[in-house]
Every structure is written in C-alpha cells, then in structure tokens.
Amino acid sequence: MAQFYRRFIPKFSNIAAPLNVFKNKNAKFVWTEECQLAYDTLKNKLSQYPLLAYHDGRSPLKLSIDASGYGIGGVLHKITEEGDRPILFLSRTMTTAEQKYSNVERECLALVWCITKLRPYLYGQHFTLLTDHHPLCWLNKQTSKNGRLDRWALQLQDYEFSIKHVAGKHNCVADCLSRYPMSPPDTLVQQKLDEVCTITANPSISPPIFDSTKIKEEQLKNVKMTKMHFDLAAGVKMDQYELQNDVIHKIIHRGKSILKLPYIPPNLIQPLLQAYHNHPTAGHLGVVKTWYKIRYRYFWPGMFKSIKSYVKSCQLCHEFKISRTKPAGLLKPIEQPSGILDLMGLDFIGPVPISTTGNKYILVCVDYLSKYAITCALPDCTAESAAKFLVEKVILQFGVPQQLITDNGSHFMAKLFEAVASRCGVHHIKATTYHPQTNGLTERMNATIAASIGAYVNQQPSDRDEFLPFITFAYNTSRQESTKMAPFTLMFGRDPTLPFDIPKGIVALSAVNDYYLQLRRFLDQAKSTARYSVKQQQDIYKTRFDTGRRDMILQVGQKVFLKQMMAKNLRKFSPKFYGPFEVMKQEGRLNYVVKHVNDGHIEKAHVSRISPI
C-alpha cells in the first residue's frame, strides 16, 4: 500500500501531505485519518467521469512502456488541448523464460507486446513511444548484433512511430503497471513473430498465381484477341495464328522447326514472369536464361523487352546478386598541384604486431607533387597523435600544406584534429566513404612501405621501427616513374648523396646569390617537368582504368541500391546490396548523396557502389 501511494499520490498536489507517513521506509505502517483522507480523495479522482478517453482517429497518440524483472506495462494516451488523456492501460506478468532476458530485451519485449495489443489503435497512424531505457531509441534506426531484437524490429515494420527517451520519474504510470502486473503471461508476441518469420523466410515463394488453364478465359477478356478468336473459329485464315484447343497460338518458324506457342494476353504477362523468375523453380536467374526458358513455351509481342525490364527491376536480384561487370564510374584523376606542399595525403597503417618500443601503427604523409614521404611509428591511432605528427613532423620541418586529404577515420574526424588543422591554416579534405582511391597516392605508399619492411624484419616483426627510417629514405631517394625524378630532388632541389657513393675530392662552393638563382631556376624547371610527367602517366592510367567501364549519371529522386562494404554483412548468403535509397543530390562528378527510403538515414556514396533500380 505504501508503494502504491508513493507512485500515485504525487500526481495530485492537494493530497500530498500524507506522503510524510512513508518517508521512513522501515517505519511500521499505521493507518491514520490523513491516510483515510488521501485514500478517499484519490478514489474520487480515479472515478471521475470519463476515466478513459475515446480514440477519435485524429488526435496524436503517445505510448509509454516499461519493464521490470517480472512484468511489463504500458499506457496509451491521447494528446488533447486539455492535456494527455489515457485511452488504455496494459499490464501482464512475464514468463519464466522472459524473466531471463537482458534489460534491453525485456524493455523491447514490453514495446513489442504493447504495440501488438494496441494494433487497432496504432496501425496506419504515426505515434510517439516513450521509454526510460535509452538503448531502445536506436531500435528503428539501425540493426544490432542481437538476433531477437532484429526479429522484433522486423515485426514492427508495419507501424510508423518515433521513440523518445524520458526520465524514469516521468514514466511512473507504466513503471507501476510493470511492477504490479495484472494479467497472466501470454505468447502473443511469439505468435505474431512466427507469422512474420513464416512470410519472410521465403519471400520469393508465393501461391501459384499463373494458371495456364486461364489463358483462354483471359484471351476472351481482351477486345483485340476476342476478335481474332472469333475470326479463327469462323475459318478465317491467318498466316501467323491458329486455334488449338480453343486457344489462340502463334506460329513461329525457327530454322526447319515450326513452333506453335500460346498467345499470352496482357493480363497474364506479369503473373507468368513471376512464375518463371521469382518462383523457387525459376531461381531468380538472369535475363537471357529467363528469356530462353519462356520463348519456347509462350508468346506475346515485345517478349524480350518485357522480360529484360522485369528482371532488371527485381529487388531481390539487386540485393543478392554479384555484378559481373566493372563498377560504374570513369577515372577522374586529382588535378596535380602547382607546387610542393600544395596537396598532401595522410593515413595510418595498422594495427600491426606490436614492436619492442610499443608501437602498433605507422603514420604516413605524402606530398602529391614531389611524392616525398614522411613517416613515424606510433603506439596508437588517436586524434592527438595525428595532430602532433602533423605539427611536429610536417609543419615545423617543411611548412604548412595548403590541402590535406585523409579518410573518414575517427582520428581524423575528431574535433581536436580538425581544430589543429584549421588553426594552422590547413584545408582538410575528407575522402569519400568506402572509396580509398580518393587518397590513392598515400594508400599506394602504405603498400610500398609494408612490403619493404617485411623483407627486413625478423619472423616476429618486433624490430620494425628500426627499419622504418631506412625504408623511407630509400623511397625518397629513388626515381619515381610518374615524375621521372627522386622525391628528394624535387623537395630539396639537389640530388641526394647516398652512404655508398664515391666521395668527391674537391667541393666547389658557389656564391650565395648564384646558388639561390640556380636553385630557383632548377626547382621551377623540375616542378614543370614533374607535373608534365605526372599528367602523362595519369592519362595512361585513365585509359587503362576506363576500359570496360561505363559512365553513370543519376537523376534526383531516382531509386538506387548501395553495395555492402562491411565484412560482417558480406556472409555467403547475405544481401550484396542494401536499400532502397533515393538520390538527393550530386556532389562533384562521381559522388551522390542518397537517403534511405525506409529509415531516412543519409549516406554519401561513390558511383562504383551504386546500383540503379
């Protein structure tokens, strides 16, 4: 009784005085006149007419839910100008198995059970769901690694609702109903889930909607075919058609053979295509296989065009089939910068086996014109480490780069790294998600460093850090195929002297002014030569890359699928694409911003990941 009053008496300010009786939970409860007054007042409040509101189908609804260790409860409110009015209260005890669920599973069970019980009120109308369990707010926005939650989320796809988190003290009604359950356990949620699983387990299996015995009936429903039927029945000769078993057949000459195929009326084309493509006996095969399977059995005008259009628009084929052609999108090389440090790329290598000095990562920075590389071994890949490397190893030794390309890793997207780069005057460019080719030079440099280090380290590569400076020096002093020069030469304006070079006997010193002019003249000529050589090499790469690829231009509002890129979603029988998405806008030449049709989340994708519907 004391707990009952603690839950409900605070809702009525005029009877809050008796709460002093219950402040000491260990005190012995004594029924006093104040308690009797509170009881009578609360009884009158709860019995005022009308206690429950009538759902008119127009007022906004909100559903509050809660779960305890042994019960679940909920209350449906109608939002009116006078305030929230309750429509229905729900409460039941959990089964023994349900009581063993985790906290988030119990809360989700309460959500699913209440919505299922309230289907006559909630189906077809948007409503707000209130819960004091914050993890549930992501239920209808993304998948989880919990199979039970994912199945329940699938069961809720019929409803349109938004989940809002509220503090526990503002959810006292549902909380009380869950702690004092009124009804026995039921299996309504599992029953509905079984129905959903039965329907979705075989989405391509449907009742046989194509019946060949109805061809004659459907032919006679078509005006044109009805006239043909009467003419043929009256003995009118037609070179390409005849009646067999009172069904119009098309006569087709293929080589020495003659085929007589039933003429399919327009109303049966769609069911026939479903039967010969969607049914398990059809196997969701491609255009050519489906075409050859149908062309020797039936006929209608424009068969191949209809079959091709149907197969290309099949959603399951889009999701599960692997494309056998090269991804769409022609190569668009990065325009070469005009000077050294105008454009640089930054990226992490790792994690790799930890070295004796405790380092697990290598941070690599490459200049896009000179191809000069700067590297450093690090124990972590945090934003602080990346910012410190940018300042100490790049800016303080070589100057401030005008532009810096990185991927979308958390270390580069963090506010700390963004603030340091912006404060130093660096324009930070983020690569397209799941498209490392945007920062291709740095990615290629990572592969070179990894391969070179692997040739020198021991079988337990704990001495990797010792070889990193040597490998970097070897790369910087070697001639590059794209620039036809060594990165060291373009960066410092002179050829490097290697440890094993023959020492020169006499060193001629130039005058200061002469050396400066010679250096400027050499660097200007070297940069011009390097840019020309890189442009030639880019043209060769583009010709090679574009062979067999198609350019793809999408329209705003067009429906597309996106290729799965996360390894956990690329299992053997998992969908290879997901969606559908709607194109919102184009960014640059090859990137599009798309919005998921169902949950509304937005992604930026390269055309190589996009498959138009």
C-alpha positions as CSV (number, residue, x, y, z in Angstrom):
1,M,0.0,0.0,0.0
2,A,2.8,2.4,0.9
3,Q,4.5,1.8,-2.5
4,F,1.1,2.4,-4.2
5,Y,0.8,5.8,-2.6
6,R,4.4,6.7,-3.4
7,R,3.6,6.1,-7.1
8,F,0.2,7.8,-7.4
9,I,-0.3,10.4,-4.6
10,P,2.4,12.9,-6.1
11,K,0.1,13.2,-9.2
12,F,-2.4,15.1,-7.0
13,S,-0.9,18.1,-5.2
14,N,-3.9,18.5,-2.9
15,I,-3.3,15.2,-1.2
16,A,0.5,15.3,-1.0
17,A,0.6,15.8,2.8
18,P,0.2,12.1,3.7
19,L,3.5,11.4,2.0
20,N,5.3,12.2,5.2
21,V,3.9,8.9,6.6
22,F,6.0,7.0,4.1
23,K,9.3,8.9,4.2
24,N,10.8,6.3,6.5
25,K,10.5,3.1,4.6
26,N,11.5,1.0,7.6
27,A,8.8,2.5,9.9
28,K,5.8,0.5,10.8
29,F,2.8,1.5,8.7
30,V,-0.1,2.9,10.7
31,W,-3.4,3.8,9.0
32,T,-4.3,7.3,10.2
33,E,-7.0,9.8,9.4
34,E,-4.7,11.5,7.0
35,C,-4.3,8.2,5.1
36,Q,-8.0,7.7,5.0
37,L,-8.5,11.3,3.6
38,A,-5.8,10.6,1.0
39,Y,-7.4,7.3,0.0
40,D,-10.9,8.8,-0.3
41,T,-9.6,11.8,-2.4
42,L,-7.5,9.5,-4.7
43,K,-10.6,7.2,-5.1
44,N,-12.7,10.2,-6.2
45,K,-10.0,11.4,-8.6
46,L,-9.8,7.9,-10.3
47,S,-13.5,7.5,-10.5
48,Q,-14.3,10.9,-12.1
49,Y,-16.2,10.6,-15.4
50,P,-14.9,9.9,-18.0
51,L,-11.9,8.0,-16.8
52,L,-10.7,6.8,-20.2
53,A,-10.7,8.9,-23.3
54,Y,-12.3,7.8,-26.6
55,H,-9.9,7.5,-29.6
56,D,-11.2,9.6,-32.4
57,G,-8.6,8.6,-35.0
58,R,-7.4,12.2,-35.4
59,S,-5.7,13.1,-32.2
60,P,-1.9,12.4,-31.8
61,L,-1.1,9.3,-29.7
62,K,1.7,8.5,-27.4
63,L,2.5,5.2,-25.8
64,S,4.5,4.9,-22.6
65,I,6.1,1.5,-21.8
66,D,8.2,-0.1,-19.1
67,A,9.5,-3.4,-18.0
68,S,10.6,-4.7,-14.6
69,G,12.2,-8.0,-13.7
70,Y,8.9,-9.9,-13.7
71,G,6.3,-7.8,-15.5
72,I,5.7,-5.4,-18.4
73,G,3.2,-2.5,-18.6
74,G,2.1,0.3,-20.8
75,V,-0.4,3.1,-21.2
76,L,-1.8,4.7,-24.4
77,H,-2.5,8.4,-24.2
78,K,-4.4,10.8,-26.5
79,I,-2.8,14.2,-26.7
80,T,-5.5,16.9,-26.4
81,E,-5.6,20.7,-25.7
82,E,-6.7,19.9,-22.2
83,G,-3.7,17.6,-21.7
84,D,-2.9,13.9,-22.1
85,R,-5.9,11.6,-21.7
86,P,-5.4,7.8,-21.1
87,I,-7.1,5.5,-23.6
88,L,-6.0,2.1,-22.4
89,F,-3.8,0.5,-19.7
90,L,-1.8,-2.7,-20.3
91,S,0.0,-5.0,-17.8
92,R,1.0,-8.6,-17.6
93,T,3.4,-10.9,-15.9
94,M,6.5,-12.3,-17.8
95,T,7.0,-15.9,-18.4
96,T,9.9,-17.7,-16.7
97,A,11.9,-17.6,-19.9
98,E,11.2,-13.9,-20.5
99,Q,12.4,-13.1,-17.0
100,K,15.9,-14.3,-18.0
101,Y,16.1,-11.8,-20.9
102,S,18.6,-9.0,-20.6
103,N,17.4,-5.5,-19.7
104,V,17.2,-4.2,-23.3
105,E,15.4,-7.4,-24.3
106,R,12.8,-7.0,-21.5
107,E,12.2,-3.4,-22.4
108,C,11.9,-4.3,-26.1
109,L,9.5,-7.1,-25.2
110,A,7.3,-4.5,-23.5
111,L,7.4,-2.3,-26.5
112,V,6.5,-5.1,-29.0
113,W,3.8,-6.6,-26.8
114,C,2.1,-3.3,-26.1
115,I,2.2,-2.2,-29.8
116,T,0.8,-5.7,-30.9
117,K,-2.0,-5.5,-28.3
118,L,-2.9,-2.0,-29.4
119,R,-2.8,-2.7,-33.2
120,P,-6.4,-1.4,-33.8
121,Y,-5.4,2.0,-32.4
122,L,-1.8,2.3,-33.8
123,Y,-1.9,0.7,-37.2
124,G,-1.8,3.2,-40.0
125,Q,-1.2,6.2,-37.7
126,H,2.1,7.8,-36.5
127,F,2.6,7.8,-32.8
128,T,5.3,8.6,-30.2
129,L,6.7,5.9,-28.0
130,L,8.1,6.9,-24.6
131,T,10.6,4.8,-22.7
132,D,13.1,5.3,-19.9
133,H,15.5,2.8,-21.5
134,H,17.8,4.9,-23.8
135,P,19.2,2.0,-25.9
136,L,15.7,1.4,-27.4
137,C,15.9,4.8,-29.2
138,W,18.1,3.1,-31.9
139,L,15.7,0.2,-32.5
140,N,14.2,1.5,-35.7
141,K,17.3,3.3,-36.9
142,Q,20.0,0.6,-37.2
143,T,20.5,-3.2,-36.9
144,S,22.1,-4.8,-33.8
145,K,24.0,-8.0,-33.2
146,N,21.1,-9.4,-31.2
147,G,19.0,-11.7,-33.3
148,R,16.0,-11.5,-31.0
149,L,15.9,-7.6,-31.2
150,D,16.4,-7.7,-35.0
151,R,13.4,-10.1,-35.3
152,W,11.3,-7.9,-33.2
153,A,12.3,-4.9,-35.2
154,L,11.2,-6.7,-38.3
155,Q,7.9,-7.4,-36.7
156,L,7.4,-3.7,-36.1
157,Q,7.9,-2.7,-39.7
158,D,4.1,-2.4,-40.1
159,Y,4.0,0.6,-37.8
160,E,5.2,4.2,-38.1
161,F,6.5,5.6,-34.8
162,S,9.3,7.6,-33.3
163,I,11.0,6.5,-30.0
164,K,11.7,9.2,-27.4
165,H,13.6,8.8,-24.1
166,V,12.1,10.2,-20.9
167,A,13.4,10.2,-17.4
168,G,12.1,7.4,-15.1
169,K,10.3,9.9,-12.8
170,H,8.2,11.0,-15.8
171,N,7.2,7.4,-16.6
172,C,5.6,6.4,-13.3
173,V,2.3,5.0,-14.7
174,A,3.9,2.5,-17.0
175,D,6.5,1.8,-14.3
176,C,3.9,1.0,-11.7
177,L,2.0,-1.2,-14.2
178,S,5.1,-3.3,-14.8
179,R,5.9,-3.7,-11.1
180,Y,2.4,-4.7,-10.3
181,P,1.3,-6.8,-13.3
182,M,-2.4,-7.6,-13.5
183,S,-2.7,-10.2,-16.3
184,P,-1.0,-13.6,-16.6
185,P,1.7,-14.3,-19.3
186,D,0.7,-14.7,-22.9
187,T,2.5,-15.6,-26.1
188,L,1.0,-13.0,-28.4
189,V,4.4,-11.6,-29.4
190,Q,5.8,-15.0,-30.3
191,Q,2.7,-15.9,-32.3
192,K,3.0,-12.7,-34.3
193,L,6.7,-13.2,-34.8
194,D,6.1,-16.8,-36.1
195,E,3.7,-15.3,-38.6
196,V,6.2,-12.7,-39.8
197,C,9.0,-15.3,-40.0
198,T,6.8,-17.6,-42.0
199,I,6.0,-14.9,-44.5
200,T,9.6,-13.5,-44.8
201,A,11.6,-16.8,-44.6
202,N,10.8,-17.4,-48.2
203,P,10.0,-14.0,-49.7
204,S,10.1,-15.3,-53.3
205,I,7.7,-18.3,-52.6
206,S,4.2,-17.2,-53.4
207,P,1.0,-19.1,-54.3
208,P,0.9,-20.2,-57.9
209,I,-0.6,-17.0,-59.4
210,F,-0.1,-18.1,-63.0
211,D,-2.5,-20.7,-64.2
212,S,-2.2,-21.9,-67.9
213,T,-5.8,-23.1,-67.9
214,K,-6.9,-19.5,-67.7
215,I,-5.3,-18.4,-71.0
216,K,-8.4,-18.9,-73.0
217,E,-10.6,-17.0,-70.4
218,E,-8.2,-14.1,-70.3
219,Q,-7.9,-14.0,-74.1
220,L,-11.6,-13.6,-74.4
221,K,-11.5,-10.6,-72.0
222,N,-9.2,-8.7,-74.4
223,V,-11.0,-6.9,-77.2
224,K,-8.4,-7.5,-79.9
225,M,-7.8,-11.1,-79.0
226,T,-11.6,-11.8,-78.8
227,K,-12.0,-10.6,-82.5
228,M,-9.0,-12.8,-83.5
229,H,-10.6,-15.8,-81.7
230,F,-14.0,-15.3,-83.5
231,D,-12.3,-14.9,-86.9
232,L,-10.2,-18.0,-86.4
233,A,-13.2,-20.0,-85.2
234,A,-15.2,-18.9,-88.2
235,G,-12.5,-20.3,-90.5
236,V,-10.7,-17.1,-91.4
237,K,-7.1,-18.0,-92.4
238,M,-4.2,-16.1,-90.6
239,D,-0.7,-16.9,-91.6
240,Q,0.8,-16.5,-88.1
241,Y,-2.1,-17.6,-85.9
242,E,-4.3,-20.6,-85.4
243,L,-6.7,-22.1,-82.8
244,Q,-5.6,-25.2,-80.8
245,N,-7.9,-26.5,-78.1
246,D,-9.9,-23.2,-78.5
247,V,-6.7,-21.1,-77.6
248,I,-5.0,-18.7,-79.9
249,H,-1.5,-19.9,-80.8
250,K,1.3,-18.1,-82.5
251,I,3.1,-19.9,-85.4
252,I,6.8,-19.3,-85.3
253,H,9.3,-20.7,-87.9
254,R,12.8,-21.3,-86.3
255,G,15.0,-22.9,-88.8
256,K,13.4,-26.1,-90.0
257,S,11.2,-26.4,-87.0
258,I,7.8,-24.9,-86.5
259,L,6.6,-23.8,-83.0
260,K,3.0,-23.2,-82.1
261,L,3.0,-21.2,-78.8
262,P,0.1,-20.0,-76.8
263,Y,-0.6,-16.2,-77.2
264,I,-0.4,-14.7,-73.7
265,P,-2.9,-11.9,-73.1
266,P,-1.6,-8.7,-71.3
267,N,-3.3,-9.6,-68.0
268,L,-1.3,-12.8,-67.7
269,I,2.2,-11.4,-68.6
270,Q,3.0,-10.3,-65.1
271,P,1.9,-13.5,-63.3
272,L,3.8,-15.5,-66.0
273,L,7.0,-13.5,-65.4
274,Q,6.7,-14.0,-61.6
275,A,6.3,-17.8,-62.1
276,Y,9.3,-18.1,-64.4
277,H,11.6,-15.7,-62.5
278,N,10.5,-15.4,-58.8
279,H,9.4,-19.0,-58.0
280,P,12.0,-21.4,-56.5
281,T,11.8,-23.5,-59.6
282,A,12.9,-20.4,-61.6
283,G,15.7,-19.4,-59.3
284,H,15.8,-15.7,-59.9
285,L,18.0,-16.3,-63.0
286,G,19.2,-13.6,-65.4
287,V,17.6,-12.0,-68.4
288,V,19.0,-14.4,-71.1
289,K,18.2,-17.6,-69.1
290,T,14.7,-16.4,-68.3
291,W,14.2,-15.4,-72.0
292,Y,15.2,-18.8,-73.3
293,K,13.1,-20.6,-70.8
294,I,9.9,-18.7,-71.9
295,R,10.5,-18.2,-75.6
296,Y,9.9,-21.9,-76.4
297,R,6.7,-22.1,-74.3
298,Y,4.7,-18.9,-74.8
299,F,4.5,-15.8,-77.0
300,W,3.4,-12.2,-76.7
301,P,4.6,-9.1,-78.6
302,G,7.8,-7.5,-77.1
303,M,8.7,-10.6,-75.1
304,F,12.4,-9.9,-74.7
305,K,11.8,-6.2,-73.7
306,S,9.2,-7.2,-71.1
307,I,11.5,-10.0,-69.6
308,K,14.5,-7.7,-69.5
309,S,12.6,-4.9,-67.8
310,Y,11.1,-7.3,-65.2
311,V,14.4,-9.0,-64.3
312,K,16.3,-5.7,-64.1
313,S,13.7,-4.3,-61.7
314,C,13.7,-7.3,-59.4
315,Q,14.6,-6.1,-55.9
316,L,15.9,-9.4,-54.7
317,C,18.2,-9.8,-57.7
318,H,19.6,-6.3,-56.9
319,E,20.2,-7.2,-53.3
320,F,21.8,-10.7,-53.6
321,K,23.4,-11.0,-57.0
322,I,27.1,-10.1,-57.6
323,S,27.7,-7.8,-60.5
324,R,29.9,-9.4,-63.1
325,T,30.8,-6.1,-64.8
326,K,33.3,-3.5,-63.7
327,P,31.9,-0.9,-61.3
328,A,30.4,2.2,-62.9
329,G,32.3,5.5,-62.9
330,L,35.2,6.6,-65.1
331,L,38.5,7.6,-63.5
332,K,38.8,11.3,-62.6
333,P,42.5,11.9,-61.6
334,I,43.3,14.5,-59.0
335,E,44.5,17.7,-60.6
336,Q,48.2,18.0,-60.0
337,P,49.1,20.8,-57.6
338,S,51.3,23.6,-58.8
339,G,53.8,23.5,-56.0
340,I,55.4,21.4,-53.3
341,L,53.2,21.1,-50.2
342,D,50.2,22.4,-52.0
343,L,48.4,19.0,-51.6
344,M,49.4,16.2,-49.2
345,G,47.8,12.9,-48.1
346,L,47.8,11.4,-44.6
347,D,46.9,7.9,-43.5
348,F,47.6,5.2,-40.8
349,I,49.0,1.8,-41.4
350,G,47.9,-0.8,-38.8
351,P,47.3,-2.1,-36.3
352,V,50.3,-4.4,-36.8
353,P,52.1,-6.6,-34.3
354,I,53.5,-4.5,-31.5
355,S,57.2,-3.7,-31.7
356,T,59.7,-3.7,-28.9
357,T,59.2,0.0,-28.4
358,G,55.4,-0.5,-28.0
359,N,54.4,0.9,-31.4
360,K,51.4,-0.7,-33.3
361,Y,50.8,1.9,-36.1
362,I,52.7,3.8,-38.8
363,L,51.5,7.3,-39.8
364,V,52.4,8.2,-43.4
365,C,52.2,11.6,-45.1
366,V,53.0,12.0,-48.8
367,D,53.3,15.1,-51.0
368,Y,51.2,14.8,-54.2
369,L,53.7,16.6,-56.5
370,S,57.1,15.6,-55.3
371,K,55.9,12.2,-53.9
372,Y,58.1,12.9,-50.8
373,A,57.1,10.7,-47.9
374,I,57.2,11.5,-44.1
375,T,56.6,8.6,-41.7
376,C,56.5,7.9,-38.0
377,A,55.9,4.8,-35.8
378,L,53.2,5.4,-33.1
379,P,51.7,3.4,-30.3
380,D,48.1,4.4,-31.1
381,C,46.0,6.0,-33.8
382,T,44.3,8.7,-31.8
383,A,43.5,12.2,-33.0
384,E,46.1,13.6,-30.6
385,S,48.8,11.5,-32.1
386,A,47.8,12.5,-35.7
387,A,47.7,16.2,-34.7
388,K,51.0,16.1,-33.0
389,F,52.6,14.4,-36.1
390,L,51.1,17.0,-38.4
391,V,52.5,19.9,-36.4
392,E,56.0,18.5,-35.3
393,K,56.9,16.3,-38.3
394,V,55.3,18.1,-41.2
395,I,54.5,21.8,-40.4
396,L,57.6,22.6,-38.3
397,Q,60.0,20.9,-40.6
398,F,58.6,21.5,-44.1
399,G,56.0,24.2,-43.7
400,V,52.1,24.3,-43.8
401,P,50.5,22.2,-46.5
402,Q,47.6,24.1,-48.2
403,Q,45.4,21.0,-48.5
404,L,45.4,17.7,-46.7
405,I,43.5,14.6,-47.8
406,T,42.5,11.9,-45.2
407,D,39.9,9.2,-44.9
408,N,36.9,9.3,-42.6
409,G,38.6,7.6,-39.6
410,S,37.6,8.8,-36.1
411,H,41.1,10.0,-35.5
412,F,40.9,12.4,-38.5
413,M,37.3,13.4,-37.9
414,A,37.7,14.3,-34.3
415,K,37.3,17.9,-33.2
416,L,40.9,18.0,-31.9
417,F,42.5,17.2,-35.2
418,E,40.0,19.5,-37.1
419,A,40.8,22.4,-34.8
420,V,44.6,21.9,-35.1
421,A,44.5,21.7,-38.9
422,S,42.2,24.7,-39.1
423,R,44.3,26.8,-36.7
424,C,47.4,26.1,-38.7
425,G,45.7,27.1,-42.0
426,V,45.3,23.6,-43.5
427,H,42.3,22.9,-45.6
428,H,41.2,19.4,-44.6
429,I,39.6,17.3,-47.4
430,K,37.8,14.1,-46.4
431,A,37.8,11.1,-48.8
432,T,34.5,9.6,-50.0
433,T,33.3,6.8,-47.6
434,Y,34.4,3.3,-48.7
435,H,36.4,4.8,-51.6
436,P,40.1,4.8,-50.6
437,Q,41.1,5.7,-54.2
438,T,40.4,9.3,-53.3
439,N,43.6,9.2,-51.3
440,G,45.2,6.7,-53.7
441,L,48.8,8.0,-53.6
442,T,49.0,7.5,-49.8
443,E,47.3,4.1,-50.0
444,R,49.9,3.0,-52.6
445,M,52.7,4.4,-50.4
446,N,51.4,2.3,-47.5
447,A,51.7,-0.9,-49.6
448,T,55.2,0.0,-50.6
449,I,56.3,0.6,-47.0
450,A,54.6,-2.6,-45.8
451,A,56.3,-4.7,-48.5
452,S,59.7,-3.2,-48.0
453,I,59.7,-3.6,-44.2
454,G,58.5,-7.2,-44.5
455,A,61.7,-8.0,-46.3
456,Y,63.9,-6.9,-43.4
457,V,62.2,-7.6,-40.2
458,N,62.6,-10.8,-38.3
459,Q,59.9,-13.5,-38.1
460,Q,58.5,-11.8,-35.0
461,P,58.5,-8.3,-36.5
462,S,59.4,-6.6,-33.2
463,D,62.2,-4.6,-34.7
464,R,60.0,-3.0,-37.4
465,D,60.6,0.6,-36.0
466,E,64.4,0.3,-36.6
467,F,63.9,-0.1,-40.3
468,L,61.2,2.4,-40.9
469,P,63.5,5.5,-41.3
470,F,65.8,3.5,-43.7
471,I,62.9,2.3,-45.9
472,T,61.5,5.9,-46.0
473,F,64.9,7.3,-47.0
474,A,65.3,4.6,-49.7
475,Y,61.9,5.5,-51.2
476,N,62.6,9.3,-51.1
477,T,65.9,8.9,-52.9
478,S,64.6,6.6,-55.6
479,R,63.4,7.8,-59.1
480,Q,59.6,7.8,-59.4
481,E,58.0,6.5,-62.6
482,S,55.4,9.3,-62.6
483,T,57.7,12.3,-62.1
484,K,60.9,10.8,-63.6
485,M,62.8,12.2,-60.6
486,A,63.5,11.3,-57.0
487,P,61.2,12.9,-54.4
488,F,64.3,14.1,-52.5
489,T,65.4,16.1,-55.6
490,L,62.1,17.8,-56.0
491,M,61.8,18.6,-52.3
492,F,65.3,20.0,-51.7
493,G,66.5,21.0,-55.1
494,R,69.6,18.8,-55.3
495,D,70.4,15.2,-55.9
496,P,70.9,13.1,-52.7
497,T,74.3,11.8,-51.7
498,L,73.9,8.1,-50.7
499,P,76.0,6.4,-48.0
500,F,77.9,4.2,-50.6
501,D,78.6,7.0,-53.1
502,I,82.2,7.7,-54.0
503,P,83.2,10.9,-52.1
504,K,84.2,13.9,-54.2
505,G,87.7,15.1,-53.9
506,I,87.1,18.8,-54.3
507,V,83.9,20.7,-53.4
508,A,83.3,23.9,-55.4
509,L,81.3,26.4,-53.4
510,S,79.1,28.8,-55.4
511,A,78.4,32.4,-54.4
512,V,75.3,32.8,-52.3
513,N,73.4,34.8,-54.9
514,D,74.3,32.5,-57.7
515,Y,73.3,29.4,-55.7
516,Y,69.9,30.9,-54.9
517,L,69.2,31.8,-58.5
518,Q,70.3,28.4,-59.7
519,L,68.2,26.6,-57.1
520,R,65.1,28.6,-58.1
521,R,65.7,28.0,-61.7
522,F,66.2,24.3,-61.1
523,L,63.1,23.9,-58.9
524,D,60.9,25.7,-61.4
525,Q,62.1,23.5,-64.2
526,A,61.9,20.4,-62.1
527,K,58.3,21.1,-61.0
528,S,57.2,21.8,-64.5
529,T,58.8,18.6,-65.8
530,A,57.3,16.6,-62.9
531,R,53.8,18.0,-63.5
532,Y,54.0,17.2,-67.2
533,S,55.3,13.6,-66.5
534,V,52.6,13.0,-63.9
535,K,49.9,14.2,-66.3
536,Q,51.1,11.8,-69.0
537,Q,51.1,9.0,-66.5
538,Q,47.6,9.9,-65.3
539,D,46.4,9.8,-69.0
540,I,47.8,6.3,-69.3
541,Y,46.2,5.1,-66.1
542,K,42.8,6.7,-67.1
543,T,42.8,4.9,-70.5
544,R,43.6,1.6,-68.8
545,F,41.1,2.2,-65.9
546,D,38.2,3.3,-68.2
547,T,38.4,0.3,-70.4
548,G,35.2,-1.8,-69.9
549,R,33.6,0.7,-67.5
550,R,30.6,2.9,-68.1
551,D,29.8,6.4,-67.1
552,M,26.7,6.7,-64.9
553,I,24.7,9.9,-64.3
554,L,21.8,9.6,-61.8
555,Q,18.7,11.9,-61.5
556,V,17.5,13.5,-58.3
557,G,14.7,11.2,-56.9
558,Q,15.9,8.1,-58.7
559,K,15.8,4.9,-56.6
560,V,19.1,3.0,-56.1
561,F,20.8,0.3,-54.0
562,L,24.2,0.6,-52.3
563,K,26.8,-2.1,-52.3
564,Q,27.5,-3.7,-48.9
565,M,31.1,-2.8,-47.8
566,M,31.2,-4.0,-44.1
567,A,32.7,-7.5,-43.8
568,K,30.1,-8.6,-41.1
569,N,27.3,-8.1,-43.7
570,L,29.1,-10.0,-46.5
571,R,28.5,-13.6,-45.5
572,K,27.8,-16.3,-48.1
573,F,24.0,-15.9,-48.4
574,S,23.7,-12.3,-47.2
575,P,22.5,-9.5,-49.5
576,K,25.3,-7.9,-51.5
577,F,23.4,-4.7,-51.8
578,Y,21.0,-2.9,-49.4
579,G,18.4,-0.2,-49.7
580,P,16.5,1.2,-51.5
581,F,17.8,4.7,-51.4
582,E,16.6,7.9,-53.1
583,V,19.1,10.2,-54.8
584,M,19.1,13.6,-53.1
585,K,21.9,15.5,-54.9
586,Q,25.1,15.1,-56.8
587,E,28.4,16.2,-55.2
588,G,31.3,16.6,-57.6
589,R,31.4,14.4,-60.7
590,L,31.3,10.9,-59.1
591,N,29.7,11.2,-55.7
592,Y,26.0,11.2,-54.8
593,V,24.1,11.9,-51.5
594,V,21.4,9.4,-51.0
595,K,18.6,8.9,-48.4
596,H,17.2,5.6,-47.3
597,V,13.6,5.2,-48.3
598,N,12.6,3.4,-45.0
599,D,14.6,4.8,-42.1
600,G,15.7,8.1,-43.6
601,H,19.4,7.9,-42.9
602,I,21.7,9.7,-45.3
603,E,24.9,8.5,-46.9
604,K,27.4,9.9,-49.4
605,A,28.5,7.2,-51.9
606,H,30.8,6.9,-55.0
607,V,29.1,5.7,-58.2
608,S,31.1,2.5,-58.0
609,R,28.9,1.5,-55.0
610,I,25.6,2.4,-56.6
611,S,23.2,0.1,-58.5
612,P,20.2,1.9,-60.1
613,I,16.9,0.2,-59.9
